């Protein structure tokens, strides 16, 4: 398929019969061989180029589909890291197995490796120390994304029998501990609600994110077709389970206050099209700033806030998972442990005032540990019940 705007061709010449020219949604011209009785075939290369002529010759000769040339293939040497990345981009491991967001995150990392000093290096020569150097070139938590990216194409290299072992195996990252996105506090949520009343898009966005504990990607896909009989179904991403949860009064009020649109999503941009996840994230940051909230208040923090609220109410981890869609207990357990310890601290201070605790010589830390352990044991019993 062509990747640029071709020169206008004389109508009388018609050097290539049965060729149909179409402009795609990105403004790029695409060419197809279209003959009656044959399946339409995409043609690669710029119109009139040698690559185009070759793809046309093959297609017209046997009606065969001609795969577009892999980007960068003519600038890479077989067996090198650059060639591996080019092949990886064209494989199902990349196009089918990875979500769009993952591809968007990893492509810049891999392109930097392909076009940089590592590109000409033979994959068979790579060792653990070399992979560590690749990862160390990134900063902060970008290293985590880089490691996931290189492990993806090393798995592909093993499958195509370019290498026998993953040179990144055994590499462990030591990142500075962080709580990630800020979990909104109750006062911050109320401040946003006070500034953006019902019937506004910012308010609906907040209620969708908070009341359904959804990520920005998930919010952009929610529409009235997902609501039925007082419940809302949310398709989760990042390997989480889809959820079907009751609509809260706050979310129902926000939905009812919005004018009905004819789109399949509740949220649409100024052009009447669904937001992309990135667009919505940027827009929501602007709305939060306009409401007078600090820069730490971002859209994903509302999902964390809902999870934290559930944990603070004593919800067991498996009940929280039914709302958030998490498949693993580990992430949910972090919220539960955090709030179990907060409540344990309150209970410990009360117990410390009792004569029994004083007589036993227990400190606040001792009591927190005892109460937290008991809360964890109760939760384990709930999961096995």
C-alpha positions as CSV (number, residue, x, y, z in Angstrom):
1,X,0.0,0.0,0.0
2,X,1.3,3.4,-0.8
3,X,2.3,5.7,2.1
4,X,2.3,9.1,0.4
5,X,0.4,11.4,-2.0
6,X,1.2,10.3,-5.5
7,X,1.7,12.6,-8.5
8,X,-1.5,13.1,-10.5
9,X,-1.5,10.6,-13.4
10,X,-2.8,11.3,-16.9
11,X,-6.2,9.7,-17.3
12,X,-5.5,8.7,-20.9
13,X,-2.3,6.8,-20.1
14,X,-3.7,4.2,-17.6
15,X,-0.5,2.2,-17.4
16,X,-2.1,0.0,-14.6
17,X,-5.5,-1.4,-15.4
18,X,-8.1,-2.2,-12.7
19,X,-6.3,0.0,-10.2
20,X,-8.6,1.8,-7.8
21,X,-7.3,4.8,-5.8
22,X,-8.8,5.8,-2.4
23,X,-7.8,8.3,0.3
24,X,-8.0,6.9,3.8
25,X,-9.0,8.7,7.0
26,X,-5.5,9.9,7.5
27,X,-5.3,11.6,4.1
28,X,-3.0,8.9,2.7
29,X,-3.6,7.5,-0.8
30,X,-4.1,3.7,-1.0
31,X,-4.2,1.7,-4.2
32,X,-6.0,-1.6,-4.8
33,X,-6.3,-4.0,-7.7
34,X,-10.0,-4.5,-8.3
35,X,-11.3,-6.9,-11.0
36,X,-14.7,-8.4,-11.3
37,X,-14.7,-11.9,-10.0
38,X,-11.5,-11.4,-7.9
39,X,-11.0,-10.3,-4.4
40,X,-9.7,-6.8,-4.0
41,X,-5.9,-6.8,-3.5
42,X,-4.0,-4.0,-1.7
43,X,-1.0,-2.8,-3.6
44,X,2.2,-1.7,-1.8
45,X,4.6,1.2,-2.7
46,X,4.2,4.6,-4.1
47,X,2.2,4.7,-7.3
48,X,4.5,4.3,-10.3
49,X,7.5,3.1,-8.2
50,X,9.4,-0.1,-8.8
51,X,7.8,-1.6,-5.6
52,X,4.3,-0.7,-6.9
53,X,5.0,-2.2,-10.3
54,X,6.2,-5.4,-8.7
55,X,3.2,-5.7,-6.4
56,X,0.9,-5.0,-9.4
57,X,2.7,-7.6,-11.5
58,X,2.2,-10.3,-8.8
59,X,-1.4,-9.4,-8.1
60,X,-2.5,-9.2,-11.8
61,X,-0.7,-12.5,-12.5
62,X,-2.4,-14.6,-9.9
63,X,-4.8,-12.6,-8.0
64,X,-2.5,-12.9,-5.0
65,X,-2.5,-10.5,-2.0
66,X,0.7,-8.6,-1.8
67,X,1.9,-7.8,1.8
68,X,3.2,-4.3,2.2
69,X,6.9,-4.0,2.7
70,X,7.8,-3.8,6.4
71,X,8.8,-0.3,7.4
72,X,12.6,-0.1,7.8
73,X,13.1,-3.6,6.2
74,X,15.4,-2.2,3.5
75,X,17.6,-0.5,6.1
76,X,18.3,-3.5,8.3
77,X,20.5,-6.5,8.2
78,X,19.0,-10.0,8.9
79,X,19.7,-11.2,12.4
80,X,20.3,-7.8,13.9
81,X,18.2,-6.3,16.6
82,X,16.8,-3.7,14.1
83,X,15.7,-6.5,11.8
84,X,14.1,-8.4,14.6
85,X,12.1,-5.3,15.7
86,X,10.9,-4.7,12.1
87,X,9.7,-8.3,11.9
88,X,8.1,-8.1,15.4
89,X,6.1,-5.0,14.4
90,X,4.6,-7.0,11.4
91,X,3.9,-10.1,13.5
92,X,0.7,-11.1,15.3
93,X,2.6,-10.9,18.6
94,X,2.5,-7.2,18.1
95,X,-0.7,-6.5,16.1
96,X,-3.0,-9.0,17.8
97,X,-1.6,-9.9,21.2
98,X,-1.0,-6.4,22.4
99,X,-3.6,-3.8,23.3
100,X,-3.5,-0.5,21.5
101,X,-2.3,1.4,24.6
102,X,0.5,-1.1,25.1
103,X,1.7,-0.7,21.5
104,X,1.6,3.1,21.9
105,X,3.7,2.9,25.0
106,X,6.3,0.4,23.6
107,X,6.7,1.6,20.0
108,X,8.8,4.7,20.9
109,X,11.1,2.5,23.1
110,X,11.6,-0.1,20.4
111,X,12.1,2.5,17.6
112,X,14.8,4.1,19.7
113,X,16.6,0.8,20.0
114,X,16.1,0.0,16.3
115,X,17.4,3.3,15.0
116,X,20.1,3.8,17.7
117,X,23.4,2.1,18.4
118,X,21.7,-1.2,19.3
119,X,20.1,-1.6,15.9
120,X,23.0,-3.2,14.0
121,X,23.9,-5.5,16.9
122,X,23.3,-9.3,16.2
123,X,20.6,-10.6,18.4
124,X,22.5,-13.9,19.0
125,X,25.3,-11.8,20.6
126,X,23.1,-10.1,23.2
127,X,23.7,-11.0,26.9
128,X,22.1,-10.0,30.1
129,X,24.6,-7.2,30.6
130,X,23.6,-5.7,27.2
131,X,19.9,-5.9,28.0
132,X,20.6,-4.2,31.4
133,X,22.3,-1.4,29.5
134,X,19.3,-0.9,27.2
135,X,17.0,-0.7,30.2
136,X,19.3,1.6,32.2
137,X,19.2,4.1,29.3
138,X,15.6,4.8,30.3
139,X,14.7,6.8,33.4
140,X,12.4,6.2,36.4
141,X,9.4,3.9,35.8
142,X,9.9,4.1,32.0
143,X,12.4,1.3,32.7
144,X,9.5,-1.0,33.6
145,X,7.9,-0.3,30.2
146,X,11.2,-0.8,28.4
147,X,11.7,-4.2,30.1
148,X,8.3,-5.4,29.0
149,X,8.9,-4.2,25.5
150,X,12.2,-6.0,25.0
151,X,10.9,-9.2,26.6
152,X,8.0,-9.1,24.1
153,X,10.3,-9.2,21.1
154,X,12.7,-11.7,22.7
155,X,9.7,-14.1,23.1
156,X,9.0,-13.5,19.4
157,X,12.7,-14.2,18.6
158,X,12.5,-17.5,20.4
159,X,9.4,-18.5,18.6
160,X,11.0,-17.9,15.2
161,X,14.1,-19.8,16.4
162,X,16.4,-16.8,16.1
163,X,17.6,-17.4,19.7
164,X,17.1,-20.3,22.1
165,X,17.0,-18.3,25.4
166,X,15.7,-14.9,26.5
167,X,18.8,-12.8,27.4
168,X,16.6,-10.6,29.7
169,X,15.7,-13.6,31.9
170,X,16.8,-13.0,35.4
171,X,16.8,-9.2,35.1
172,X,15.1,-7.6,38.0
173,X,14.3,-3.9,38.4
174,X,14.8,-2.0,41.6
175,X,12.5,1.0,41.3
176,X,11.9,3.6,43.9
177,X,8.7,2.8,45.8
178,X,5.7,4.9,44.9
179,X,2.0,5.0,45.5
180,X,1.4,5.9,41.8
181,X,-1.5,8.1,41.0
182,X,-2.9,10.2,43.9
183,X,-6.1,8.7,45.3
184,X,-8.6,11.6,45.5
185,X,-9.7,12.6,48.9
186,X,-13.4,13.2,49.8
187,X,-12.9,16.9,50.0
188,X,-11.4,17.0,46.5
189,X,-14.3,15.0,45.0
190,X,-16.8,17.4,46.6
191,X,-14.9,20.4,45.4
192,X,-15.0,19.1,41.8
193,X,-18.8,18.4,42.2
194,X,-19.4,21.9,43.5
195,X,-17.6,23.5,40.6
196,X,-19.1,21.3,37.9
197,X,-22.9,20.8,38.4
198,X,-25.1,18.0,37.1
199,X,-25.7,18.3,33.4
200,X,-22.1,19.1,32.5
201,X,-19.6,16.8,30.8
202,X,-17.0,17.1,33.4
203,X,-19.4,16.0,36.1
204,X,-20.5,13.0,34.2
205,X,-16.9,12.0,33.5
206,X,-16.1,12.2,37.3
207,X,-19.2,10.1,38.2
208,X,-18.4,7.5,35.5
209,X,-14.8,7.2,36.7
210,X,-15.6,7.2,40.4
211,X,-18.8,5.2,40.6
212,X,-17.7,2.5,38.3
213,X,-14.0,2.5,39.3
214,X,-13.1,2.8,35.6
215,X,-9.9,3.8,33.8
216,X,-10.0,6.5,31.2
217,X,-9.9,4.0,28.3
218,X,-12.9,2.2,29.7
219,X,-14.9,5.4,30.3
220,X,-14.5,6.5,26.6
221,X,-16.4,3.3,25.5
222,X,-19.3,3.5,27.9
223,X,-22.7,4.3,26.3
224,X,-26.4,3.8,26.9
225,X,-26.2,0.3,25.3
226,X,-24.2,-0.8,28.4
227,X,-27.0,0.3,30.8
228,X,-30.0,-2.0,31.5
229,X,-32.4,-2.5,34.4
230,X,-30.5,-0.2,36.8
231,X,-27.1,-1.9,36.1
232,X,-24.1,-0.9,34.0
233,X,-21.7,-3.3,32.3
234,X,-18.1,-2.1,31.9
235,X,-15.6,-3.9,29.7
236,X,-12.3,-3.7,31.5
237,X,-8.8,-3.5,29.9
238,X,-5.3,-4.6,31.0
239,X,-6.4,-8.1,31.5
240,X,-9.2,-7.3,34.0
241,X,-12.6,-9.0,34.0
242,X,-15.6,-7.2,32.7
243,X,-18.0,-6.2,35.5
244,X,-21.8,-5.8,35.8
245,X,-22.6,-3.5,38.7
246,X,-25.6,-1.6,40.1
247,X,-25.8,2.0,39.1
248,X,-25.4,4.3,42.1
249,X,-27.7,7.2,42.8
250,X,-24.9,9.7,42.1
251,X,-24.2,8.1,38.7
252,X,-27.9,7.8,37.8
253,X,-28.4,11.5,38.6
254,X,-25.5,12.4,36.3
255,X,-26.8,10.3,33.5
256,X,-30.3,11.7,33.8
257,X,-29.1,15.3,33.8
258,X,-27.3,15.0,30.5
259,X,-29.1,15.8,27.2
260,X,-29.5,12.6,25.1
261,X,-27.2,12.2,22.2
262,X,-27.3,9.9,19.2
263,X,-23.8,8.5,19.7
264,X,-22.8,5.1,21.1
265,X,-20.8,6.7,23.9
266,X,-21.9,9.1,26.6
267,X,-18.8,11.3,26.2
268,X,-18.0,12.9,22.8
269,X,-15.5,15.7,21.9
270,X,-16.2,19.0,20.2
271,X,-16.3,17.2,16.8
272,X,-19.0,14.8,18.0
273,X,-16.6,11.9,18.1
274,X,-15.7,9.6,21.0
275,X,-12.7,10.8,23.0
276,X,-9.5,8.8,22.8
277,X,-8.1,7.9,26.2
278,X,-5.4,10.4,25.9
279,X,-7.8,13.2,24.9
280,X,-10.0,12.6,27.8
281,X,-7.1,12.4,30.2
282,X,-5.8,15.8,29.0
283,X,-9.3,17.3,29.1
284,X,-10.1,16.1,32.5
285,X,-6.8,17.6,33.8
286,X,-8.0,21.0,32.5
287,X,-11.4,20.5,34.2
288,X,-9.8,19.7,37.5
289,X,-7.4,22.7,37.3
290,X,-10.4,24.9,36.5
291,X,-12.1,23.6,39.6
292,X,-9.1,24.8,41.7
293,X,-7.7,21.3,42.4
294,X,-4.0,20.6,42.6
295,X,-2.1,18.9,39.7
296,X,-2.1,15.6,41.6
297,X,-5.8,15.2,40.9
298,X,-6.0,13.2,37.7
299,X,-8.6,10.9,36.2
300,X,-7.1,7.5,37.2
301,X,-7.0,8.7,40.8
302,X,-10.8,8.4,40.9
303,X,-10.6,4.6,40.3
304,X,-8.1,4.4,43.1
305,X,-10.4,6.5,45.3
306,X,-13.3,4.2,44.8
307,X,-11.2,1.1,45.5
308,X,-9.9,2.9,48.7
309,X,-13.4,3.8,49.7
310,X,-14.5,0.1,49.5
311,X,-11.5,-1.0,51.5
312,X,-12.2,1.6,54.2
313,X,-15.7,0.3,54.6
314,X,-14.4,-3.1,55.3
315,X,-15.1,-4.8,52.0
316,X,-13.2,-8.0,51.5
317,X,-10.7,-8.1,48.6
318,X,-12.8,-10.5,46.6
319,X,-15.8,-8.1,46.9
320,X,-13.7,-5.2,45.7
321,X,-12.5,-7.3,42.7
322,X,-16.2,-7.7,41.7
323,X,-16.3,-3.9,41.2
324,X,-12.8,-3.2,39.9
325,X,-12.4,-6.3,37.7
326,X,-9.0,-7.1,39.0
327,X,-7.9,-10.7,38.5
328,X,-5.2,-10.7,41.1
329,X,-5.6,-10.1,44.8
330,X,-2.2,-8.4,45.1
331,X,-3.2,-4.9,43.8
332,X,-6.5,-4.9,45.7
333,X,-4.8,-6.2,48.9
334,X,-2.5,-3.1,48.9
335,X,-5.6,-0.9,49.4
336,X,-7.2,-3.2,52.0
337,X,-4.0,-3.4,54.0
338,X,-3.5,0.4,53.9
339,X,-7.0,1.0,55.3
340,X,-7.0,-1.9,57.7
341,X,-3.9,-0.4,59.3
342,X,-5.6,3.0,59.5
343,X,-8.6,1.6,61.2
344,X,-6.3,-0.6,63.3
345,X,-4.5,2.5,64.5
346,X,-7.8,4.1,65.7
347,X,-8.7,0.9,67.5
348,X,-5.2,0.6,69.0
349,X,-5.3,4.0,70.5
350,X,-8.7,3.2,72.1
351,X,-7.3,-0.1,73.5
352,X,-4.2,1.6,74.7
353,X,-6.3,3.6,77.1
354,X,-7.7,0.4,78.7
355,X,-6.0,-0.9,81.8
356,X,-5.5,-4.3,80.2
357,X,-3.3,-2.9,77.4
358,X,-1.3,-0.8,79.8
359,X,-0.8,-3.7,82.2
360,X,0.5,-5.9,79.3
361,X,3.0,-3.2,78.4
362,X,1.8,-3.1,74.8
363,X,2.7,-0.1,72.6
364,X,0.6,1.4,69.8
365,X,2.7,-0.4,67.2
366,X,2.1,-3.8,69.0
367,X,-1.6,-3.2,69.0
368,X,-1.7,-2.2,65.3
369,X,0.2,-5.3,64.4
370,X,-2.2,-7.5,66.4
371,X,-5.4,-5.9,65.0
372,X,-4.1,-5.9,61.4
373,X,-3.2,-9.6,61.6
374,X,-6.6,-10.4,62.9
375,X,-8.3,-8.4,60.1
376,X,-6.2,-10.2,57.5
377,X,-7.1,-13.6,59.0
378,X,-10.8,-12.7,58.9
379,X,-10.5,-11.7,55.2
380,X,-8.7,-15.0,54.4
381,X,-11.6,-16.9,56.0
382,X,-14.1,-14.9,53.9
383,X,-12.3,-15.9,50.7
384,X,-12.3,-19.6,51.5
385,X,-15.9,-19.6,52.7
